[in-house]
Amino acid sequence: MAHTIVTIVGSLRKESFSLKIANTLAKLAPDTLKLDVTTLQGISFFNQDLEANPPADWLAFREKLQKSNGVLFITPEYNRSIPGVLKNAIDVGSRPYGKSSFLGKPVGIISNSPGPLGGVSAAKHLQNILPGISGPILGQPEIYLNAVGDAFDEKGECTKEALQKVLQQYIDAFAAFIERQNS
């Protein structure tokens, strides 16, 4: 049976590179993984005042995380960090205090950028945020995808062979990591 991985896309943009990477990974994933590509458009802003009676979108997101076997974050870098929408989703999923829906879930992190640095600052911020609220984070291979601006055709298909190879290596390593963590 395949392990379900909530694959969180850290960008709201319809044609985002993060979404295209997530969809490519879903196709490349071995049979042991089912990537549930999850965008964050429907998650309302976290507000602790609402915790006693959380909105339905929070509950649905938390339940999706709780039912999963792991989480894969795919994020761009905005102003040397993760996008606000991704931080909001992490805040929603990690609450209420002590009952994080990420708790115990093995995690993978992929950052990306059309520029030369590959979103490394965003990935490092996730590595700082997640340890207190999630399970183990895949440490190797680290993956910071740079120069992704010309890697996809008009249908969103990955046409850059070097990128496909790196994504295949990563998803295979992540699948082995998930297998170890869920056995």
C-alpha angles and dihedrals in degrees: 000000000000121000112238113231119193101221106201116205108209096204131072095202112118092224096037120154089226091060092047090050091048092051091047091051091049088058094045096046117114119245090263091070133058110192113210100202105214125191121196103223094112100049113105123217117284113249120170089213088070096053095096089059106019120200117257092247091059092049093048092049092047092048092050089053093046092052093049130094093219147343130244118195117204111184145166121219120250117187093340093309144064120295116269091241090060093048088050091053090049090051091049093046095046096055149129093054112267093012103080113171086215092058112127093000114132110237138210125192127204121175125187143185140173084227130077101266099061096222093290093156091055091050091049091051090053088050087055096045102043108055095078095048108030141048126259119326120223103247101185130075097031111198127203108166113208131183093024093147095099098032098097136059126224090276091055093252117146108246099170107098094199091055092047089053093050092047091049092051091049097047091047091051090045091050090053090048091051090048091053093047095047098044 
